[in-house]
Amino acid sequence: MNRQSAAKALSSIKLYEQSSTTSHNDVLFRINNPIKEMERYKQFIYILTEPNSLDVKYVGRTIDPNSRLSRHIYDSEKLGNGSHKRNWLLKLKKDNKKPDFYIIDYIENDDIEIIDKMESYYILEFSKLFNLTNFYKIHKEEVYFKRTLDIGAKPVFMYDLEGNFIREYLTTRECSLDLGFPYNCINNAIYTGKKLKKKYYLFRKQCFNPHKGPGKGSHMFRTVYEFNEKSEIINQFNSCKEAGIYHSLNAHSIQGSIKQDTKLKGKIFSYDENYKYSFKKRGLYNSVKIKTFDFDGNFVKSYNSTQECKNDLNYKGNITKLINGKGRSTKLKLKFEFV
């Protein structure tokens, strides 16, 4: 939008009725006649425009207009989250430019309710004429946009645990603010189909379709068999979690013991109904044998694993590194060889 067209659009936007202006002029008048004695006022409504243009890109409010623009630029560089406003500011910076900053309205007190409504009014009015980069914003039960009005928001449909429809939200942000849960928790509940804090189900479509599993982590929902050392089934569970509750064990530890094919606190678990147990002790299974000799070359003793050798000789170092290196220890007065 060129400057002339933008100026014409600005002249059509009237100032908010409850602002501190002496007469209700249009926004263009306020831009061309900046306020004096700024110290008198507590809250300000401002706009950011394209450099050397009146094409409005952002509408906001502040209590410190002197530093607000620099704060916007700093946030876009350090704390940005991929928003339209950040992308726009970074693009300007790449071209060695900065947006123009204009105060368009103000009030003399700290009335949050009035400044909220003023911001709401200006965002709505500017959105009709300019392509704003604002995000959605909710003010109590009144929903207004901090983006352009033509960008479609995705609705959220809430159900109770029995599948009864409760209500519809226009945006994820509205749902987050109303329920008091973080935005990412709401999104996670929507896309996984799982319960939100054991109270609600949330969906993008008006259709009750909760998560039934298995999905991500489906191995945790597989049937688990418990065996004795004779490979006889002594218990059957619907999941690792159920087995964990029964034996007071961690479900992920059970899953790990199945994967590693090892005992867990003396108990044997498997997903395979026809599992055959074989004795495997960590440190002996797939291990290498070691022979030891004295310095005269006389055989002393053999070991089935490095761990067994370390334990017998009370050696605290890395036995494998010792053998691959010098192959001898003056402290133990022994030579080592892998078999």
N, C-alpha and C positions, 0 to 999 in steps of 0.2 A: 504494500500500500504506500503510495507516495505521500509527501507531506501535506499537500493540498487536500487530498481525499481524507487523510487522517484528521486534519484540522476540522473539516466539515463534520466528520463523525463525532469528534469530541464536543463540538458546539451543540450537538443534539442531546448530550447527556447532562441532565440537571443535577445540581448538588443535592445532597441528602437533606431532608427537611429539618432534622434535629442537630445539624452541625453548628459550629460557632460562627459561621459567616453572617455578616450583617444583612446581606441580601442574597436571595437564592439565584445566583448566576450559574452559567454552565461551566463545565470542566475546563474548556479552553480559556475562559476568562481567568480562572484560577491559575492556570499554567503561565499565562501572559502577565499576571499580577501576583507574584510570589508574596507570601505573608511576611510581615515584619514583626519584630518583638516576639520571636519564636519561644522565648522563655515563658511566656504566658500560658502556653498550651501544653497539655500532658500526653495526648494521644494523637497520632497522625495517620492519615491514609495516603499512600503514595503509589505511583506507577513507575514501571521501568519500560523504556521504549527503545527501539532501534536507534543507534547513534545518528545524530543529525536528522532525525525523523520523529514523527509523532505516532508511529505505528506501535501501539501498546502491546507488550508481551507479558507483563506480570502486574498484578494488583496485590498490595499487601498493607499491613499496618505496622506501626512501630512507635516506641516511646523515645527513640534516639535516632532521628533522621540524619544526623551528621555522620554516623558510622554505619548506617544500614547498608548502603551500597557496597562498601568495602567488605562488610560481613558476608554479603551474598557471594561476592567473588571468592573470598577465602573458603567458604563452605563448598562451593562448586569444585575447588581444587583439592581440598583435603577431606571433606566429609560427604561428598556427593554419592548418590545412590542410583544414578542412571535416569534421573527425571528429565522431562522435557526442558525445564528451566535450566538445569545443569548443563545439558547438551548445548543449549543456546548460548549460555555464558562462556562455555569452553570454546565454542566456535568463534565467538567475538574475540576472545583472548588470542586465539591462533592468528587472527588478522590484526592483532595489536589494537583492539578497540574495546571500549567500555560502553555499557548502556547508559542512556540519559535517565536521570532521576528527578521526578517532579512530585512535590507535595500538592495534593488536590483537595484535601479537606482535613479538619482537625476539630478537637473539642478541648475545653478548658479544664476538664476534670478526668478522674480515672474510672469513669463509668464503663465497666467491661461490657455490660449488656448493650449499651448504645453503640460502642465502637465495633462490637461483633455484628450488629445489624447494619451498621454503615459499610463494613467490609463486605458483608453479604450482598447488600444493595449494589455496590460498585462492581463486584465480580460478576453479578448477574447482568448488569447493564453493559459492561465492557465486553462480556462474552457474546453478546448479540451482534457486536460490530467488529470485534478483533479476534484474532486467533491466539488466545492466551495460552501460557505454558503452565498455569496453576494446576495443582492436584485437587481432587475432590475434597470437600470439607463439610462436616455436619455441624449444625448448630441446634442442639436440643432435638425437637421433632421436625424442625424445618430443614429440608435437604436442599442444598444449593451446590453449584459446581464451582470448583476452582480449576477446571479445565474448560475447553470449549464445549458448548451444549451439544454439538453434533457427535461427540465421542460417546459411544454406547457403553454404559456400565453393565457389569454382569450381576444379575440378581442372585440372592441367596435364599433358599427355602429351608425353613426349620421344621423338624419333626421331633416328637418325643420318642421314648424308647420303644413304645408300642406301635409306632408308625403313624400316629395321628398328626395331621398338619397343624402347626401352631401359627406361623406368620411368615411373611415374605419381607426381605430387606432389598432395597434398591442396589446397594453396593456392599462389598466385603467390608469396607471401612465403617459403614453404618452399623453393620452387624457386630464388628469388633468393639465399637464404642458403646453400643447398647448392652452387650453381654459382659463387657468389662474384661474380655480376654485379648491377649496380644494378636496383632494382625496375622502373624505367621502361624499361630495356633489355629485360627479360623481357616486359613488356606489349607493347612495340613489335614484338618478334619474333612474339608470338602473333597480333596483329591484322593484321600485314602478310603473315605467312606466309613471311617471309624468313629466311635462315640467321642463327643467333646466333653471332657471332664465327667464322664459317666452320666450325662444329663440329656444331651441332644444329639441328633444327627443333622448334618448340614449338606445340602446338595445344590448344584447349579440349576437343575431342572426340577419341576414339581412332580417328583417321582421318588417314592421311598425305595431305595436300593442300597441297604447297608453292606458293609464289608463282612464277608462270610469266611474268608480265608480258604485255602492257603493263598498267599501272595508272596510278598517280600518276606523272607524268613520262613518259607513254607515247610522247611525241614523240622521246625519246631512243632508242627501240627501232625506229623506222621505218627503212626502207631509204633509204640515202643514195647519191646519184649524184654523181660528180665529172666536171666538164666542162672542155673547153678553150674558148678564146674563139670557136671556130667552132660552139659548142653541140653538140659531139660528146662522147658518153660515153667517158671514158677509164678510169674505175674504178667499181666498185659495192661498197657496204659494207652489212652487216646493221644497223648502228647508228652513231650519232655517235661512240660510244666506240671502235668498231672502226676508224672512219676516223681518229680522233684518235691511236690507237696506231700506225697505219700511217704517218702523217705527223708523228708526235711533236707533236701539237697537243692543246689542251684540248677535250674533247667539248662543253662548254657554249659555247665560243667558236665551234665549228662550227655548233651550233644557232643561235647568235646571228647568224652571217653569213648563214645560210639565211633567217632571219626578216627581216633587214634588206636582203636581196638585194644583198650586197656581197661583194667578194673577201676572202679570209682568207690573208694572206701569199702573195698571187699565185695562190691556188687558188680554184676556183669549185665550190660545193656546192649541191645542191638535193634536195628530196624528190620532185620531179616528174620523171618519166622523159622527158617531152617539153619540158623547160625550154629557153627561148630566151634566150641571153645578150645583153644590151645594155649598152653602156658607161655606167656611172654612177659618177661620182666625188663623194665626199662633199664638200659645199661648192658643187658645181655643179648637182647634181640638185635640182629644185624650188627653185632660188635666184632672187634678183631682181637685176636689172642696176642699176648705179650710174653716173652721169655726174658728172664733176668740171669746175669752171670756176674761172678766176682771179677776183680781186675786181672786175675790169672787165667780167666777164660773158663772157669768151672761153672757148670750149670747150677743155679740156685733154686729157681721156682718159676712156674708158668701161671699166667692169669688169663681168664676168659674175656676180660674187657679192661679198658683203661680205668673205669670207675672202681672195679675190683682191685686193681693194682694200687690206685691212689689210696683207697681205704685201708688196705693191708699195710702199706708202707707209711701211712699217715703223711702223705706228700700233699702239700697245699698248692703247688704250682700246676702248670699245664703239662701233663705227662706226654701228650702227643707232640707238643712243641719241643719238649726235651729230647724225645726219641728222634724226631726229624732233624734236630740240631746236632748237638755233641753226641747224643746217644749214651751218655754216662753222667753220673752224679757223684762228685767227690764226697758230698755230705752223706749220701746213702751207701757209698762205696760199692756201687753196682753199675753194670752195663745193661742196656735195654735193647731188645730187638722185637720188631713185629714179626709174627709168624706168617 
